[in-house]
Amino acid sequence: MLTDEQRAAGWIEHVGGPCPVPLDSRPDVVFRNGSTPVQGMIDAEDWEWDHSDDDFDIIAYRPENPHD
């Protein structure tokens, strides 16, 4: 579950399923274990968006900033 502060910073909860952003975008992600890999460096199509109940399920994402 995200905090109000995380939501205000643009994070969106993800419960598994299809990729919620354009495949060629580079979103920030948070894994179930709380880690945040190198942000904004990997195309969305290269992440595993489905959940398999492990530490590396994506539980939140922040869309790529189009102004970067």
Z-matrix of the N, CA and C atoms (Angstrom, degrees):
N
C 1 1.445
C 2 1.528 1 108.95
N 3 1.289 2 115.61 1 136.29
C 4 1.461 3 121.02 2 -179.53
C 5 1.526 4 111.42 3 -86.39
N 6 1.298 5 115.27 4 149.53
C 7 1.463 6 120.63 5 174.93
C 8 1.530 7 108.83 6 -82.57
N 9 1.312 8 115.50 7 165.23
C 10 1.466 9 119.98 8 176.26
C 11 1.524 10 110.06 9 -61.06
N 12 1.322 11 116.46 10 -36.02
C 13 1.467 12 120.80 11 179.31
C 14 1.538 13 111.06 12 -64.49
N 15 1.331 14 116.83 13 -42.17
C 16 1.467 15 120.28 14 178.10
C 17 1.524 16 110.91 15 -64.65
N 18 1.311 17 116.80 16 -43.19
C 19 1.475 18 120.05 17 177.28
C 20 1.520 19 110.93 18 -60.72
N 21 1.325 20 116.36 19 -42.30
C 22 1.463 21 120.53 20 179.12
C 23 1.526 22 111.29 21 -63.55
N 24 1.335 23 116.41 22 -27.82
C 25 1.463 24 121.24 23 178.89
C 26 1.531 25 111.67 24 -83.71
N 27 1.338 26 117.14 25 3.10
C 28 1.457 27 120.75 26 175.10
C 29 1.513 28 115.98 27 98.14
N 30 1.346 29 118.58 28 4.34
C 31 1.468 30 120.81 29 179.10
C 32 1.524 31 110.04 30 -75.70
N 33 1.336 32 115.77 31 143.63
C 34 1.462 33 123.49 32 -179.22
C 35 1.525 34 107.48 33 -126.97
N 36 1.339 35 116.63 34 132.06
C 37 1.464 36 119.93 35 178.72
C 38 1.523 37 110.39 36 -66.63
N 39 1.337 38 115.01 37 146.76
C 40 1.465 39 121.06 38 178.01
C 41 1.525 40 107.71 39 -132.05
N 42 1.322 41 116.50 40 125.76
C 43 1.467 42 120.95 41 -176.72
C 44 1.524 43 112.33 42 -106.98
N 45 1.315 44 117.04 43 17.01
C 46 1.468 45 121.31 44 -178.52
C 47 1.511 46 110.07 45 97.85
N 48 1.320 47 114.89 46 166.49
C 49 1.453 48 119.82 47 -179.66
C 50 1.511 49 111.21 48 111.86
N 51 1.324 50 117.11 49 -162.18
C 52 1.461 51 121.22 50 -177.05
C 53 1.523 52 112.79 51 -62.33
N 54 1.277 53 114.60 52 157.67
C 55 1.463 54 121.56 53 176.80
C 56 1.523 55 108.68 54 -61.41
N 57 1.340 56 118.08 55 125.24
C 58 1.468 57 120.94 56 -175.28
C 59 1.531 58 115.14 57 -89.17
N 60 1.315 59 117.50 58 2.68
C 61 1.467 60 121.58 59 -177.73
C 62 1.531 61 108.54 60 -128.94
N 63 1.327 62 118.65 61 164.31
C 64 1.469 63 119.71 62 177.25
C 65 1.541 64 110.40 63 -55.94
N 66 1.319 65 115.92 64 136.94
C 67 1.459 66 121.05 65 -175.28
C 68 1.523 67 113.56 66 -60.93
N 69 1.331 68 117.71 67 -26.96
C 70 1.463 69 120.04 68 -179.13
C 71 1.531 70 112.80 69 -93.54
N 72 1.351 71 116.95 70 6.56
C 73 1.463 72 120.18 71 176.82
C 74 1.528 73 109.20 72 -86.89
N 75 1.314 74 115.76 73 168.96
C 76 1.467 75 121.31 74 -178.32
C 77 1.539 76 109.87 75 -125.25
N 78 1.338 77 115.98 76 79.92
C 79 1.463 78 119.52 77 -177.55
C 80 1.531 79 111.59 78 -75.75
N 81 1.328 80 115.54 79 160.46
C 82 1.453 81 121.97 80 167.80
C 83 1.526 82 106.42 81 -83.51
N 84 1.320 83 118.27 82 147.75
C 85 1.466 84 121.23 83 178.56
C 86 1.527 85 110.39 84 -136.17
N 87 1.333 86 114.60 85 156.07
C 88 1.464 87 122.75 86 172.65
C 89 1.513 88 106.94 87 -123.87
N 90 1.331 89 115.86 88 129.92
C 91 1.458 90 121.01 89 177.07
C 92 1.522 91 110.64 90 -86.60
N 93 1.333 92 115.88 91 161.44
C 94 1.460 93 122.41 92 179.45
C 95 1.535 94 111.61 93 -54.15
N 96 1.334 95 116.86 94 -34.17
C 97 1.465 96 120.02 95 -178.59
C 98 1.535 97 112.21 96 -77.98
N 99 1.335 98 117.22 97 1.92
C 100 1.453 99 121.80 98 177.08
C 101 1.514 100 114.74 99 91.57
N 102 1.327 101 117.22 100 -7.91
C 103 1.461 102 118.89 101 -179.15
C 104 1.523 103 110.74 102 -77.18
N 105 1.319 104 114.15 103 153.34
C 106 1.456 105 122.20 104 176.53
C 107 1.521 106 106.78 105 -125.57
N 108 1.313 107 117.29 106 105.74
C 109 1.463 108 119.45 107 -179.96
C 110 1.522 109 111.25 108 -65.04
N 111 1.301 110 116.78 109 177.69
C 112 1.466 111 121.27 110 179.28
C 113 1.526 112 107.98 111 -48.03
N 114 1.315 113 115.45 112 116.15
C 115 1.458 114 120.67 113 -172.35
C 116 1.524 115 112.28 114 -82.14
N 117 1.344 116 114.88 115 139.92
C 118 1.449 117 121.58 116 174.32
C 119 1.517 118 115.17 117 68.30
N 120 1.324 119 117.23 118 20.16
C 121 1.464 120 120.34 119 -175.82
C 122 1.528 121 113.40 120 -115.12
N 123 1.336 122 117.90 121 -11.30
C 124 1.464 123 121.29 122 -174.81
C 125 1.518 124 109.16 123 -121.23
N 126 1.337 125 116.19 124 132.91
C 127 1.466 126 120.52 125 178.22
C 128 1.527 127 110.60 126 -62.38
N 129 1.318 128 115.96 127 143.17
C 130 1.463 129 121.86 128 -179.57
C 131 1.524 130 111.90 129 -56.10
N 132 1.327 131 117.42 130 -33.96
C 133 1.464 132 120.05 131 -178.20
C 134 1.526 133 111.85 132 -67.07
N 135 1.327 134 118.63 133 -15.96
C 136 1.459 135 121.97 134 -179.77
C 137 1.525 136 113.51 135 -91.17
N 138 1.328 137 117.67 136 -7.34
C 139 1.462 138 121.34 137 176.40
C 140 1.523 139 109.84 138 -87.70
N 141 1.325 140 117.19 139 155.46
C 142 1.474 141 123.64 140 173.43
C 143 1.524 142 107.07 141 -96.58
N 144 1.322 143 116.84 142 105.56
C 145 1.464 144 121.41 143 -173.86
C 146 1.520 145 113.47 144 -87.38
N 147 1.332 146 117.88 145 -23.27
C 148 1.467 147 120.00 146 175.41
C 149 1.520 148 109.10 147 -68.85
N 150 1.312 149 116.18 148 155.16
C 151 1.459 150 120.65 149 178.97
C 152 1.526 151 110.48 150 -99.45
N 153 1.331 152 115.61 151 140.69
C 154 1.470 153 121.20 152 175.86
C 155 1.526 154 109.77 153 -127.71
N 156 1.331 155 116.32 154 20.17
C 157 1.462 156 123.01 155 178.61
C 158 1.520 157 113.12 156 57.21
N 159 1.335 158 115.83 157 41.17
C 160 1.460 159 118.87 158 173.95
C 161 1.525 160 109.84 159 -122.50
N 162 1.314 161 115.77 160 177.21
C 163 1.462 162 121.55 161 -175.60
C 164 1.523 163 114.29 162 -62.79
N 165 1.332 164 117.17 163 -17.90
C 166 1.459 165 119.80 164 -174.12
C 167 1.528 166 113.51 165 -107.43
N 168 1.334 167 116.58 166 17.80
C 169 1.461 168 119.64 167 169.80
C 170 1.525 169 107.72 168 -67.20
N 171 1.327 170 116.35 169 137.96
C 172 1.460 171 120.67 170 175.74
C 173 1.526 172 107.74 171 -78.89
N 174 1.336 173 116.14 172 117.27
C 175 1.465 174 120.05 173 -178.78
C 176 1.523 175 112.44 174 -103.88
N 177 1.335 176 116.43 175 -12.73
C 178 1.469 177 120.57 176 177.52
C 179 1.522 178 108.61 177 -155.87
N 180 1.320 179 114.63 178 153.20
C 181 1.467 180 119.87 179 177.59
C 182 1.520 181 108.22 180 -144.96
N 183 1.295 182 113.90 181 160.68
C 184 1.465 183 120.83 182 174.52
C 185 1.517 184 105.64 183 -132.50
N 186 1.332 185 117.71 184 118.18
C 187 1.463 186 120.42 185 -177.77
C 188 1.525 187 111.95 186 -55.72
N 189 1.304 188 114.65 187 151.85
C 190 1.460 189 120.28 188 176.75
C 191 1.516 190 110.02 189 -59.41
N 192 1.308 191 116.44 190 137.74
C 193 1.455 192 120.88 191 178.27
C 194 1.525 193 108.24 192 -76.36
N 195 1.332 194 118.22 193 115.55
C 196 1.460 195 120.38 194 -176.86
C 197 1.531 196 113.51 195 -66.37
N 198 1.325 197 116.72 196 -11.29
C 199 1.465 198 120.31 197 -178.71
C 200 1.516 199 113.49 198 -93.71
N 201 1.351 200 116.90 199 -1.77
C 202 1.477 201 120.48 200 179.02
C 203 1.504 202 110.88 201 -72.82
